[in-house]
Amino acid sequence: MPNQPRFLDHIDRMTGYIPGEQPRQGQVIKLNTNENPYPPSPKVLETIRESVTQDLRKYPDAGASGVRSRLSNILGAPPEHFVVGNGSDELLNVILRCFAGPGDRVVFPTPTYPYYDKLIALQDAVAVPVPLDDEFNIPIDKLVQEDARVTLLANPNSPTGIGLCVDQLGELAQRVNGILVIDEAYVDFSQHQAIDVARKHKHVIVTRTLSKSFSLAGVRVGFAFASPDIVAGLWKVKEHYNVSSLSLVAAEAALDDIGSMHDHTKRVVATRERLTQQLQQRDFFVWESQANFVLARLPAGADQPGDARPLYEGLKNKGYLVRYFDGQPRLADCLRISVGTDDQIDGLLKAIDEIRSQT
């Protein structure tokens, strides 16, 4: 009899990443995966329709030259500083494959984006989680570790929404060893950007995505900014045709209408502030978010440990899906709520009031 298939030991040991729940049917308001509640630019939809031709039989542009030239104009750096990926997740994967091998130490704050754990485990590298402080702030001093091969920092962080300012990012870049990756998935909802930090420090890589602020989560486009030497190395490892033709034209159209993105992010930020105030009036503790979501702790959480599961389940039964972090003790009394439209948030708040009135 043939031998049973056997995974590599480190693959067999690892736990896969579990994305936020994606409902398949029914009328559900999704406020759990930080998607943009507003549609992409009309130019995106028009361009995609025009591109559905027989040319789909051809391979896409492996260099994503149209996207890179637009990024070059917007961010003021030559195209050689950019590499485009199938979402920023692919580029984070490529970065870890380039710089972290078996036994190498990868430092990151926790709690944060749990996908980092999977990427580190795939490389058989050593995860070095650094707990956030009691207020969930990022402890810069503890992130600086001499033997770190890679340091990962989501800024703003998820699920807290808290971010470091540019000066703090510059300080971290000066002190950290190895590669510093600043994951800016939510940067367009913030006032702090790390592109200038990466211009000054050749060991810094900035990753961004068009999924959140540009409303393009479904087409999967992200990019990394770094020195040309680092980009050339990443280029060797990424898949050659890693972004589809339709995704590329969608990204180009979105970047051509960047004003639409800014209009939507302003609306999201305004609703985020109103959601924060309304939750605070209901005695939730809400961290000051710089992203398109808020992290809210149950009213009893400041004095005694609570469990957010009943509220999560109650909201789900009423058609509102938010993020509950099962198995993470520090987040047991918290819910992460993506910012929806004003009507969606009004409905959510009404549902919270109804649930709490019944307990």
Buried (B, 14 or more C-beta within 10 A) or exposed (E): EEEEEEEEEEEEEBEEBEEBBEEEEEEBBBBBBBBBBBEBBEBBEEBBEEBEEEEEEEEBBBEBEBBBBBBBEEBEBEBBBBBBBBBBBBBBBBBBBBBBEEEBBBBBBBBBBBBBBBBBBBBBBBBBBBEBEEEBBBEBEBBBBEEBBBBBBBBBBBBBBBBBEBEBBBBBBEBBBBBBBBBBBBBBBBEBBBBBBBBEBBBBBBBBBBBBBBBBBEBBBBBBBBBBEBBEBBBEBBEEEBBBBBBBBBBBBBBBBBEBBEEBBEBBBEBBBBBBEBBEEBEBBBBEBBBBBBBBBBBEBEEEEBEBEEBBEBBBEBBBBBBBBEEEEEBBBBBBBBBBBBEBBBBBBEBBEEBBEEE
